[in-house]
Amino acid sequence: MSTLILRGGRAWDGTADTSTETAIAIDGARIEGVGAALGGPKELDVSGCTVVPGLIEGHAHLCFDATAGWRATYDSDTPGTMLARMAGNAQRMLAAGITTVRDLGAPTAASIELRESIAGGLISGPRLLVSGAPITTTGGHCWFMGGECDGELGIRRAVRERVKAGVDWIKVMATGGNMTPRTNTFAPQFTLDELRACIEEARRLHRPVAAHAHGIEGIRLAVEAGVDAIEHCSFTTPEGYDHDPALIRRIADAGILVSPTVSIGYRRWPDDGRREARAAILRDQVGSGCRIVMSTDCGIPNVPHESLAAGLAVFSELAGTTPVETLRLATSRVAELLRLPDVGVIRAGAIADLLVVEGDPTDNLTDLERVRYVIRGGRIVHAEA
């Protein structure tokens, strides 16, 4: 295979403070080298553009359609139409430069089939990490995905079933959720002993555990139980937010990942003080050294699957992080935290998952939406006219 040279533009390697003028050589699925003097017979002119690592979405729902009518769509899907819908959503994400996705909630069989179909080259899509159906209580958050269980024995069996199916992560609903009627978003769903049983079983089988948790008591139980990651981690109450700096510090000290699911949807919030309260929590999480995994919860109402770039801009505004600091959370930093070697960076030997955009997102994050090319595993999978 001929080496492909990207030249004429700038590149940001996923870790540096700025982008620089350079060329990138791709040989097969990997980056062969980076340097201004590179050249060859097969070149792609990226003048006026910046090459960055492919983006990584830390929390997605490929099975949802991102509309207010999501539940009617979900309930009317057959297994075949759901798989087709998930594939279409994955392909839209790839076209937006999102080359790796952690899907944290969909029917288990569909998640595994889609991941394997993409990995096997049957269809085009981002690299997937999947949890399958979240583990939840009877009637608990997202019960309709097929993950209901109760008691310590039930939760151990649920973990074993998912590992048997081949999931990458175990997802457990530590609190109720806004999208499931008759659940309590602000209260724990499982006891501490149940959560500990989940984590003990998952660790025995070498799977990390991500806990969905909004309310402060659910967050506290998840921390006490020793989860690997907390999704949302929003400290919500019926009145707004309960900012607990001591608990945030405990999360940081324990090394628990925080996946805050900040999306373009925050721009639609009314100016009633809630947005600033959420921003204060985010700033504290960043300032306390929490291990942040950039995520948007895409697929839920009004959060399109391809809107990670817009979510990064919102996160930067709320958390007070610079464009480069924010970009790291969706590239090199998240790759490190999710234990994904050789993605999220541009260096010799790394997998050639690359996004080429007009402008320079290290100065202006909105340039991430000006996609020119997407390269996945060394192949150009999307090109704007």
C-alpha positions in Angstrom: 0.0 0.0 0.0 1.3 3.4 -0.9 2.0 5.8 1.9 -0.4 8.7 2.1 1.0 12.1 3.0 -1.1 14.8 4.5 0.7 18.1 3.8 0.2 21.8 3.5 -1.6 22.4 6.8 -1.2 22.3 10.5 -1.5 19.5 13.0 -2.2 19.2 16.7 -0.9 16.0 18.2 -3.5 15.6 21.0 -1.2 16.7 23.8 0.7 19.9 22.8 -0.3 23.4 23.7 -0.6 24.5 20.1 -0.8 23.2 16.5 2.2 23.4 14.2 2.8 23.4 10.5 3.8 19.8 9.6 3.1 16.8 7.4 1.7 13.4 8.4 2.6 10.1 6.7 0.1 7.2 6.9 1.1 3.7 6.0 -1.8 1.2 6.2 -3.9 1.7 9.3 -1.1 3.6 11.3 0.8 6.8 11.3 4.2 6.2 9.8 5.7 9.6 10.8 5.2 13.3 11.5 7.5 16.0 10.1 7.7 19.0 7.9 10.1 17.3 5.4 7.8 14.3 4.7 6.8 13.8 1.1 5.8 11.1 -1.3 3.9 10.2 -4.5 0.5 10.1 -2.8 -0.3 13.4 -1.2 -3.5 15.0 0.2 -3.4 18.8 0.3 -4.8 20.1 3.6 -3.8 23.7 3.2 -5.8 26.0 5.4 -6.7 23.1 7.6 -5.7 21.5 10.9 -5.3 17.8 11.4 -6.4 16.6 14.9 -6.9 13.1 16.4 -10.3 11.6 15.7 -12.7 12.6 18.4 -13.9 10.2 21.1 -17.5 10.4 22.5 -17.5 9.1 26.1 -21.3 8.5 26.5 -23.7 7.8 23.6 -27.0 6.0 23.0 -27.0 4.8 19.4 -30.4 3.2 19.8 -32.2 6.5 20.5 -33.2 9.0 17.7 -32.5 12.3 19.5 -36.1 13.5 19.2 -38.8 14.2 21.7 -40.7 11.2 20.4 -37.8 8.8 21.0 -39.8 6.4 23.1 -42.4 5.8 20.3 -39.6 5.2 17.9 -37.8 2.8 20.3 -41.0 0.8 21.0 -41.9 0.5 17.3 -38.5 -0.8 16.3 -37.9 -4.5 15.4 -34.5 -5.9 16.2 -33.6 -5.4 12.6 -34.8 -1.8 12.3 -33.1 -0.9 15.6 -29.8 -2.3 14.3 -30.1 -0.3 11.1 -30.9 2.8 13.1 -27.9 2.3 15.3 -25.7 1.8 12.2 -27.0 5.0 10.6 -26.4 7.0 13.8 -22.9 5.6 14.0 -22.1 6.6 10.5 -23.3 10.1 11.1 -20.9 10.3 14.1 -18.1 9.1 11.9 -18.8 11.7 9.3 -18.5 14.4 12.0 -15.0 13.2 12.9 -16.0 11.0 15.9 -13.9 7.9 15.4 -14.4 6.1 18.8 -17.7 5.9 20.7 -18.5 4.4 24.1 -22.2 3.4 23.9 -23.6 3.1 27.4 -27.1 1.8 26.8 -28.8 -0.2 24.1 -30.2 -3.8 23.8 -27.2 -6.0 24.4 -27.4 -8.1 21.2 -27.7 -5.1 19.0 -24.8 -3.4 20.6 -22.5 -6.4 20.2 -23.7 -7.1 16.6 -23.0 -3.5 15.6 -19.6 -3.4 17.3 -18.5 -6.6 15.5 -20.0 -5.6 12.2 -17.9 -2.4 12.2 -14.8 -4.1 13.5 -15.1 -6.8 10.8 -15.5 -4.2 8.0 -19.1 -5.1 7.1 -20.1 -1.5 7.6 -18.4 1.8 8.2 -18.5 3.3 11.7 -16.5 4.5 14.7 -14.7 2.0 16.9 -17.2 1.0 19.6 -17.0 0.2 23.3 -20.4 -1.1 24.5 -22.2 -1.9 27.7 -25.3 -3.5 26.3 -28.5 -3.1 28.4 -27.8 -1.2 31.7 -28.3 -3.1 34.9 -31.3 -1.6 36.6 -33.9 -2.5 39.2 -37.4 -3.8 38.3 -39.1 -0.8 36.7 -35.9 1.2 37.1 -34.3 3.6 34.7 -34.2 2.2 31.2 -35.8 -1.0 32.2 -37.2 -1.4 28.7 -33.7 -2.2 27.4 -33.9 -5.6 29.1 -31.6 -5.1 32.1 -33.9 -5.5 35.1 -32.6 -7.4 38.2 -32.9 -7.2 42.0 -30.8 -8.3 44.9 -27.2 -9.2 45.2 -27.6 -12.5 43.4 -29.6 -10.9 40.6 -27.0 -8.3 40.0 -24.2 -10.8 40.0 -26.1 -12.9 37.4 -26.7 -9.7 35.3 -22.9 -9.0 35.2 -22.2 -12.5 34.2 -24.7 -12.5 31.4 -23.2 -9.3 30.0 -19.7 -10.6 30.1 -20.8 -13.8 28.4 -22.3 -11.7 25.7 -19.0 -9.8 25.3 -19.6 -6.3 26.6 -16.6 -3.9 27.2 -18.2 -2.1 30.1 -20.8 -2.8 32.8 -23.3 0.0 33.2 -25.4 0.1 36.3 -28.2 2.6 37.1 -27.3 3.9 40.6 -30.2 6.4 40.5 -33.4 6.9 38.5 -33.4 8.9 35.3 -35.3 11.7 33.6 -36.3 9.6 30.6 -38.0 6.9 32.6 -41.3 7.7 34.2 -41.9 6.5 37.8 -38.2 6.4 38.7 -36.6 8.7 41.2 -33.7 10.7 39.7 -32.7 11.9 43.1 -32.6 8.7 45.0 -30.5 5.5 44.9 -31.9 2.5 43.0 -29.6 -0.1 44.5 -28.3 -0.6 48.0 -24.6 -0.3 48.8 -24.3 -4.0 49.2 -25.9 -4.6 45.8 -23.6 -2.1 44.1 -20.6 -3.7 45.8 -21.8 -7.1 44.5 -21.9 -5.6 41.0 -18.4 -4.2 41.2 -16.9 -7.3 42.8 -18.4 -9.6 40.1 -17.3 -7.2 37.3 -13.7 -6.9 38.6 -13.5 -10.7 38.9 -14.3 -10.8 35.2 -12.1 -7.9 34.3 -14.8 -5.4 33.3 -14.9 -1.7 34.5 -18.2 -0.4 36.0 -19.8 2.9 35.0 -22.6 4.1 37.3 -25.4 6.4 36.1 -25.9 8.8 39.0 -27.7 12.2 39.2 -28.8 12.6 42.8 -26.2 13.2 45.5 -27.1 10.1 47.5 -26.7 7.9 44.4 -23.3 9.5 43.7 -22.2 9.0 47.3 -23.2 5.3 47.2 -21.4 4.8 43.9 -18.2 6.3 45.4 -18.5 4.2 48.5 -19.0 1.0 46.4 -15.9 1.8 44.3 -17.2 2.2 40.8 -14.7 3.0 38.0 -16.8 5.8 36.4 -19.7 8.0 37.3 -21.9 9.1 34.4 -23.6 12.6 34.6 -22.4 13.1 38.2 -24.6 16.2 38.3 -25.6 16.5 42.0 -29.2 17.2 41.0 -32.0 17.8 43.5 -35.7 18.6 43.0 -34.8 22.3 43.5 -31.7 22.3 41.3 -28.3 21.3 42.4 -26.6 20.3 45.6 -22.9 21.2 45.2 -20.8 19.1 47.5 -17.1 20.1 47.2 -16.1 17.4 49.8 -17.6 14.6 47.7 -16.1 16.0 44.5 -12.7 16.0 46.2 -13.3 12.4 47.3 -14.2 11.4 43.7 -11.0 13.0 42.5 -8.8 11.4 45.2 -10.3 8.0 44.4 -9.4 8.3 40.7 -13.0 7.7 39.6 -13.7 8.9 36.1 -16.3 11.6 35.7 -18.3 11.6 32.5 -20.4 14.8 32.8 -22.5 14.5 29.6 -22.4 18.2 28.7 -24.1 18.9 25.4 -25.5 21.5 23.1 -28.7 21.1 25.0 -27.4 23.3 27.7 -27.6 26.3 25.3 -31.4 25.9 25.5 -31.6 26.2 29.3 -33.5 29.2 30.6 -31.6 31.9 32.5 -32.9 30.8 35.9 -29.6 30.1 37.7 -29.5 26.4 37.0 -26.9 26.7 34.2 -24.5 28.7 36.4 -25.0 26.2 39.3 -24.1 23.3 36.9 -21.1 25.3 35.7 -19.9 25.8 39.2 -20.0 22.0 39.8 -18.1 21.4 36.5 -15.4 24.0 37.4 -15.0 22.4 40.8 -14.7 18.9 39.2 -12.0 20.2 36.8 -10.2 22.2 39.5 -10.2 19.3 42.0 -8.5 17.1 39.5 -11.3 14.8 38.6 -10.5 12.5 35.7 -12.9 13.9 33.1 -14.1 11.9 30.2 -15.8 14.2 27.6 -19.3 13.0 26.8 -22.7 14.4 25.6 -25.3 11.6 26.2 -26.1 11.9 22.5 -29.2 10.3 21.3 -31.4 11.7 24.1 -33.9 14.4 23.0 -32.3 17.4 21.2 -28.8 16.0 21.4 -27.9 14.8 17.9 -25.4 11.9 17.7 -23.0 14.1 15.7 -22.9 17.1 18.0 -19.8 16.3 20.1 -18.0 19.3 18.6 -20.7 21.7 19.8 -20.7 20.0 23.2 -17.0 20.7 23.5 -17.6 24.4 23.0 -20.4 24.3 25.6 -18.1 22.5 28.1 -15.4 25.0 27.6 -17.8 27.9 28.3 -19.2 26.3 31.5 -16.0 24.8 32.9 -13.7 27.7 32.0 -11.3 25.4 30.1 -9.2 26.6 27.2 -9.8 25.1 23.7 -6.7 22.9 24.0 -7.6 21.7 27.5 -11.0 20.9 26.2 -9.8 19.1 23.1 -7.6 16.8 25.2 -10.7 15.6 27.0 -12.1 14.3 23.7 -8.8 12.9 22.4 -5.6 11.9 24.3 -7.0 12.2 27.8 -10.1 10.2 27.2 -8.1 7.6 25.3 -5.8 7.2 28.3 -8.7 7.0 30.8 -10.7 4.5 28.7 -7.5 2.4 28.2 -7.4 2.8 24.4 -3.8 2.6 23.4 -2.7 4.2 20.1 -5.7 6.4 19.6 -6.4 10.0 20.5 -2.9 11.1 19.5 -0.9 11.9 16.3 2.5 10.2 16.5 4.5 7.5 14.7 2.9 4.1 15.4 -0.5 5.4 16.5 -3.6 4.3 14.7 -4.4 6.8 11.9 -7.8 8.0 13.2 -7.7 11.7 12.1 -10.0 14.6 11.6 -9.1 17.4 9.1 -11.0 20.6 9.7 -10.8 24.1 8.2 -9.3 26.6 10.5 -7.6 25.8 13.8 -9.7 24.3 16.7 -6.8 24.9 19.2 -7.9 28.6 18.9 -11.6 28.2 18.1 -13.4 25.0 19.0 -16.3 25.7 16.6 -13.8 25.0 13.8 -14.3 21.3 14.7 -17.6 21.5 12.8 -15.9 22.6 9.6 -15.0 19.1 8.6 -13.0 18.5 5.4 -11.9 14.9 5.8 -12.3 12.1 8.2 -9.7 9.3 8.3 -10.4 6.0 10.2 -7.7 3.4 10.4 -5.8 5.0 7.6 -8.7 5.2 5.1 -10.5 8.3 4.1 -14.1 7.6 5.1 -15.6 11.0 4.6 -14.7 14.0 2.4 -16.6 17.2 2.1 -16.9 18.6 -1.4 
